[in-house]
Amino acid sequence: MQTLAAKFYTTVDRILRDNPDFVERAGGFETAVSRALVPGYQLCILPPICQVECPGGGECRMRGAGLNNLGFVA
């Protein structure tokens, strides 16, 4: 679960919060944290897209804080 969270620039807590059915099937939050994922099981992953940049289509990374990272206004 930690590897999955790192791959999508999120946290295990966020993944579990966004997938209450997985937590319920695992038998609770504590069990779900260390539960092995089954191939083909679908999870909802919501990466923090406003905090990640992928310059030139290359490898993505978290944006640093500063004046160039003011976010988006909708």
Secondary structure, 3 states (H helix, E strand, C coil): CHHHHHHCCCCHHHHHHCCHHHHHHHCCHHHHHHCCCCCCCCCCCCCCHHHEECHHHCCCEECCCCCCCCCCCC
